[in-house]
Amino acid sequence: MSTQNDNAESIVQPSTTLEIPSPQENKLTCGICESNITVTGTHLTCINDKCRKNTCSYCITKMINMFFAQPALNYPFQCGGCRTAFNNTCVERVIIDEKYYEQYVACMLPLYWSQKCLNDDEEFVQCPFCPYLEIHTTDACPIQFLNCQHPDCGKRSCLICSSMVQDEIDELTHSSRCVEYHYRKRLIEEAITTGSLRQCPHCELAGIKDNNCTHMTCARCGGRWCYFCGKKEEDLDDDDNEYPNLSEHNNDWESDINRCPMYLYKVHVFDSRWPVDDDDCLEFFHRCQTLRNLNDILELIGEESLDELNDRFGIIDACGYSIDDIKNEENRILIKYS
């Protein structure tokens, strides 16, 4: 198991720092919005060999805007499919050509300093309207509002939604509403993260499996478990077998909902929604898991609240999903049994 916008113009010709399509290709597809990308159009390609999804300039611009709004929460720039960080050189090339570089540097310096200079219990908080920042202690009561001390700014802002706070009444509104925003946004982020990885049920080490079977042996604790259902070997439901094992757990998976396939690529023969390629199967599996998690959040907080969070933070759009994807029951079914 491994552990390891506003429409934007085409701004960069393909170079060695950006993915260059082969001459035979006449188009690529964005892994987030599924729009076509011309072979000469600006795009970023995921460096994860199991993913390799492309992201178009429109979606890159949305990522840039989200980063400028909340640098600490939206850095590094990540693939919407597997959450792998993009090559930083490629990202900076796009930002330079978009003429956002000065603003990017203003946001990056605090992030760099926070990695090099701060203690474990400290963090930088930055004014959403200028480069001013302060050091806050994280083990104290969280500070929601910031009074900017920059002589040319002086704005009071909410650190959760990055909006200006006008007066005491406005502050009361932010105090109740934005704390709830923060809580619900964290729920969504955790749902996406846990859906894109698999945790060892013994020690909770998280990662993604390789191209081998679904029988897992944890690299940290040595525990054996099934990648497909996530259960420990000793907890598998294998009839009256006193000593359940992973191999017997694979028997009759085509007809028994309590059993799991040994190889993901074999599911295609039984359920045509599944891809043939093993890497694509792994992506399909984790997409299904993520949509299951997000549907749990939707049922918990309601569609209206999920829509509002997505409108404000772009948190669902950035992952390449839609509310309709989450609500579609078929997207959450791992294997369709007739």
N, C-alpha and C positions, 0 to 999 in steps of 0.2 A: 504494500500500500504506500503510495507516495505521500510524503508530508511536505512535504516541501513548503427657437432660434429663429428663429429668424434665419431665412435662407442665407447660406454663405456661398460665395463664388468659389470656383475652382482656383486655388491660390498657389499650388505648387505643382510643377511638372514632376513626374516620377523620378526618383533619384535613388542612390544606394541606401538612403536612410528611410525610404518609404517602400512599401511593398510594390514590386513591379509585376503587373500581370504578364503572363506569357503572351506572345504574339497571336496565339490561336484564339485567345479569349476576346470577346467583343464587349463584355460587361461583367461587372461583379455585383453582388447583392449585399446591401447593408444588413448586418446581423441584428440591428435594433429596429429600424423602421421598415426594412425589407425593400427600400427603394433601390433602383439601379444606380450603379456607379460607373461612369465611363472609365476607360482604361487610362486616360490622362487626368482623371479627376483626383483631387486630394482625398486620401483616406488613410486610416490607420488599420493595421492588421495585428491581430492577437498573436503574441509570441508563443503561446501555449500550443504545442504541436497537436494536442488532442482537440483543439478548438479551431484556431486559425480564422475566426470570423473577421469580417471587415466592418469598419464603421465609417459612414459617409461624412462629408464636411458639415452637413446640417446637424447631425447628431454630435459631432465634435464640438460645434459651436455651442450647443446646449450644455455639453459638459464643461466648456470653458466658462460659460455664464454661471453655472452652478458652483464652480470652483471659486470664482470671484465673489459670489455671495457668501459662501462658507468654506474658506480654504482648508481649514483643519478637517472638516468632515468629507470633503470631496477630492482629497489628494491621497495617493496618486491617482491619475486618470486610469480607469479600469475598463477592460472589455465588458460589454453588457451581457455577454453570454456566460462566461466562466469566472468573471471577476479577477482575472489575472491583470496585473499592472502592465500598461503599454510601455514600450521602449521610450525612455524619457527623452532621448535625442530626437526621436520622431515627433513627439508631442511638442517639444520646444521649436522645432522647425515650423510646424503648423502655426504655433502662436506668434512667432516672429513674422511670418508672412501675413498673418491676420492683423498685424500692427497692434497686438495686445501686449507686447513684451514688457513695457514699462510697468503696466499694471500687474503683470505676471510676477515680475521681480519683486514688486512691493508686497505681494502676497507670499512669495516664496521665502523671503528673508526671515520673517518670523518663524516659518516652519523649520527652516534650517537651524536657526538659533535654538529653537525649542528642542531639537535633537541633540545639539552640541553643548548647550549651556545650562539647561534647566535641571533641577532635581526631579526625582520620581514623583514627588507630590506637588509639582508646579506645572503650570501651563500658561501659554500666551493667550490673551483674548484681544481681538483687533476690532477697531471701529469699522463698521460696514461702509463708512462714507469717506474714509481717508486712511493713511498708513499708520495712524497712531495705535499703539498697543500697550498693554499692561501685563504684568505677571500676577497671576492669581494662584492661590493655594487650593489644590483640588480636594484636600481632606476637610476643608472648612465648608460651611453652608454654601451651596452653589450661588453664584452671583448672576442674576438674570439681566441686570441693566448696567450699562456702561455710560459714564459721563466723559465724553472725549475732552482731553485737555489740549488738543492741538489748537493754536491760536486762530487758525483759519477755518476751523470746523465748529467745535464746541457742542455738537449734537448729543442728545441723550438717546440711546438706542436699546432695543431688546436683542440680547445675544442669541436668542433662539430663532426668531423669524427675520432678524436683520433689518427691522423696520424702525423708523424714527418714532420716539415716544414724545407726544406733544405736550401732555399735561398729566395731572394726577389721575384724572378719570381715565385717560388713555392707558396709563400705567396699570391701573386696576384691571382693565380689560386684558392687557398682555399677561398680567400675573396669573390669571385663571386660564385663559385660552391657550397661551403658548406653552405653559407647563404640560398641558394635555397634548399639544402638538408634539412636544419633545418625547413624551412617553410613547405615543402611538407610532411616531417615526422610528423609534428604537425597536419596537415590535416588528415593523416591516423589515428593517435592516437585518434583524436576527433571523427572520423567516427566509430572507433571500440567502444569507450566508449559510445557514444550516441546510438549505435545499441544494446548494451548489457543492457541498462537501458531504462526507459520511464520517460519523464518529464511531470509534471503537466503543462498543457497549461496556467493555471492561474498565477502560481507563480514560475514555473520552478524547483520545488523540484523534484529530481530524485530518482528513486527506481525501485523495481520489485514487481509485484503484488503477492498476496498469491494464494491459491488454489481455491478461490471463483470466482465469475463471473467477467466480463469485465467492470462492472459499478464501477467507481472509485470515492471516496470522499477523497480529499486531507487532510492529517493529519495536514498540516500547515495552509492552507487558507480556507479549507472547500469547495473548488470548486468541481463541479461534471463534470466528463468527461469520455470518452470511451477509455479504454486501447488499444483496437485493432486499431482504426484509429487515436487516439490522439487528437480528437476534443473536445472542450467544449460542454457541454450539450446544451447550447443556440445556438450553431453554427451548430447543426446537421441538415442534409438535410432530413427533414421528410415531404415531400410534402407541403401541404398548412397549416400544423398545426402551429397555432400562438404561441403555447407553446411547442416546441419540448422537448421530454424526452427520457431518455436512453432506457426504456423498448420498446417504439414504434420504436426506432432506430434498434432494433433487429428483427423486423418483416420482414419475407421474405428474410433474408440474403442469403439463398441458391440460390436465383435467381436474387437478386438485388445487384449490385456491390457497391452501395452507402450505404448499410446496413452492420452491423457487427454482428457476433455471440455473444451470451451472455456467452457461455462456450466454451473454446478452445477445450476440448476433444470431442465435438460434430462435429467438422469439419471433423474428420476422416470418418464419414459416407458418406460425400459428396465428399471429396478429400482424396484418399487413401494414399497420400504422408504424411499426418499428422499422428503422433502416436496416440495411444489410451489413454495412461496415461497422466494426466494433467500436471505433471512436465515435461515430455518429450515434450508435446505440447508447453509449455512455452519456452523451449530451442529451439525448431524448429522455433517458432515465432521470437525470438531474433536473431537466426542465419540468418533468412531471412532478417530481418531489417538491420543487420550488412552488409550483402552482398550487399544490396541495396545501403547503404551508401558508401561502398568501390567501387562499380561500378560508382557512381557519381564522386569519386576521380579519378578513372581510366580514365573516359571520360575527366576530367579536365586536368590531367597532362600527359596522354598517357601511353600505356602499357610499352614502353621501360623505361620510368622514374620510373614506379612502380616496374618493375623488378630490376632496378638498386638499388633502395632504399631497396628492400627486400634482395638483395645480400649483401649489405653493412651492414644493421642493423638487418636483420632477422625479420622484423616487421610483415610481413604477415605469415610467417612460424610459428612464436611463438603463433599465435592465432588459429592455426589449419586449416587455409584456404590455398588455392592455387590461382594462377592467373586464372586458368581454372574454379575454383569454382565461382570466381567473374564474369567472362565473361558469365557463363551459365545462360541464361535468366530464365530458369525454377526455379533456386535456389532463384530468386528474386520475384517470384509470390507467394503471400500469399495464395490465394485461386484460384484454376483453375476452371474457369467457362466455360462450354462447349458452 
